[in-house]
C-alpha cells in the first residue's frame, strides 16, 4: 500500500506536461450554434443562471480546442462556471461536448430529498456521482468540459493526471472575477456559499491569481477570462485527424 501511494504521489507531482497545442482566444465572429435553446431549461427545477441563449455572433470570442480535449472550468463560487456550462450544453450541437457539472446532480438530489436542508451531509454523494460520471466519460470521443473550482492544488494535479492517462490534452479555463461579482453570482443563482468556505476559496485564488497565466503542471494551456468574456466565449473543438 505504501509503495502504491508513493508511486501515485510521484506521478501527480513529477509527470511531464502534455505537449502544448495551438490554443488561442480570437475575437472573431463565430456562426451561431445549430441547437436552439429549450424554453425554461435554465429554471426548470434548478437555480437561475445568467443568459443561457446564443451569444451575438458579432461579439463572440472563439477558443479552438484540440480533438478530445479535457477542459476544466475553474473559479471561485459565483464566478459563472455553471452559467458557462449550461449555455454550452443548450446551444451546442449534440454529440460534441460531455458537460460535467455537479450543480445538475445537486438539483436532482434536492428534488428527491425535498429541499436543500442538510446539504452538508449529502454533499459527498453529489461529488461522488460527479466524479464517477467523469471517469465514465474519459474513454469517449467527446470533448469533456468539467466544472471544478480548481483552487485546490491536489485536485488540479489529479485532474491533470486523469487527462494524461486518458490521452486527452488538458486545458484550464479560469474565470477571474471580483468579490462583488462572486457574491452577485451567488445571489442570482439563489445559493449562497457559507462565508467560511468562500473565504477559503478566495485565499487560494488570491495566491493563484498572479501566476494563473504562467501555466499549470499537467495542463497544456491555461487561459484566464472575465465573466463578461465567459458569457460570449465559444469553444470550438477540432475534428478527428486535425
Secondary structure, 3 states (H helix, E strand, C coil): CHHHHHHHHHHHHHCCCCCCCCCCEECCCCCCCCCCCCCCCCCCCCCCCCCCCCCCHHHCEEEEECCCCEEEEECCCCCCHHHHHHHHHHHCCCCCEEEECHHHHHHHHHHHHCCCCCHHHHHHHHHHHHHHHHHHHHCCCCEEEEECCCCCHHHHHHHHHHHHHCCCCEEEEEECCCHHHHHHHHHHHCCCCCHHHHHHHHHHHHHHHCCHHHCCCCCCEEEEECHHHHHHEEEEECCCCC
